[in-house]
Amino acid sequence: MSTWRERITIDPAIRSGKPIIRGLRVTVQDVLEYLASGMTPEQIVSDFPDLTGEDIRACLAYAADRERRVREAAW
């Protein structure tokens, strides 16, 4: 399994510098919001054929890592 760092990038020229998946115009936030609304990873991949299950997992790993870093910074 690859790490999220191999899939999630930040490019100021794409989507105002939000974290995106493999240079696509799909943001991590987009994917997390789809999951939170009840979509399954399979439904997301079906709606966005450029994405893979690995991309979805990378978004979750990115969010988990970011949450950990925020908590650590608060201490």
PyMOL commands that set and color helices and strands:
alter all, ss='L'
color gray80, all
select helices_A, chain A and resi 4-6+15-17+28-36+41-47+53-74
alter helices_A, ss='H'
color red, helices_A
select strands_A, chain A and resi 8-10+19-21
alter strands_A, ss='S'
color yellow, strands_A
deselect
rebuild
show_as cartoon
